[in-house]
Amino acid sequence: MGKKAPQGAPMWMTTFADLMSLLLTFFILLLSFAEMDVVKYRQLAGAMKEAFGAAKEDKLTGMIEVDGVLGRKQSMNKDPTRESMPVFSELRPEVKAETDGEGQEASAWGEMPTLSQEELEKQEEVVKQRKTRELYEKLKSELKDEEAGSGIQVQRMNGEVVISFPSDISFPSGSSTLTSQFAQIIDRIVPAVKSTDGEIFVSGHTDDVPLAGGGQYQSNWDLSAARATGVVHRLLEHGINPKRITIQGFGDSRPIADNGTVEGRSKNRRVEISIVALKPQLDAMGNEVKAEAGPSEP
């Protein structure tokens, strides 16, 4: 008498079922990680539907009731790649990704949500401060030797970088002609200044000692404005857009030290170049929109 066949499914079915479950899980994971092209998906789905003989839908005839009103409904043949298939977003809902380092939230499809007006203003300030910091670091690196030896100072304030040049190295006494040393220093900082789109304010300052009569300039006001103009002429020679530049002559009206001492008067005689960062232009997602360079400042 032969052996009795074991009851139930054979043992190999257990291994086979496990393998199929693992494969199904694997392909589901692949699908969840994939970024699907909706148009190609619909085209493929339409082709498959047509291959299975479901490319066209039969026309409906007869009376149907819609919102309590009897009417005749007749559907037209539809494009299987467009209208006959469900929208991809209905098959799989959009999943929100984790927020990035700046608190912005990206969707699973790679699209950034638009920012509110308040968020845009905050982002504008962030971009403005970043550009100011980058310019400050460039100028500090370029002028580190001069800062240590000749009294040049580079300062960073709220959205503004100020370079202060003492008159001892900038101009001969009572003159608005740049010294060769000062001209070379300006030539070196021009690339950093041109790398930003900020406004440029060139201001001249003097001490409170009146000028001797009979000279080229009637007062400290004239001398301070002339010195600022001399610096601007040097900047223009390098192709900096003149629309960015403003000349200011303050005379002795804005001292930074006591005019009662020789050292204080020396500090007050200075020329300053201030670069003020402009309000950046951002798109709806907070990304900076780069402005095209002008013809005179590539």
Secondary structure, 3 states (H helix, E strand, C coil): CCCCCCCCCCCHHHHHHHHHHHHHHHHHHHHHHCCCCHHHHHHHHHHHHHHCCCCCCCCCCCEEEECCEEEECCCCCCCCCCCCCCCHHHHCCCCEEEECCCCCEEECCCCCCCCCHHHHHHHHHHHHHHHHHHHHHHHHHHCHHHHHHCCCEEEEECCEEEEEEEHHHHCCCCCCCCCHHHHHHHHHHHHHHHCCCCEEEEEEECCCCCCCCCCCCCCHHHHHHHHHHHHHHHHHHCCCCHHHEEEEECCCCCCCCCCCCHHHHHHHCEEEEEEECCCCCECCCCCECCCCCCCCCC
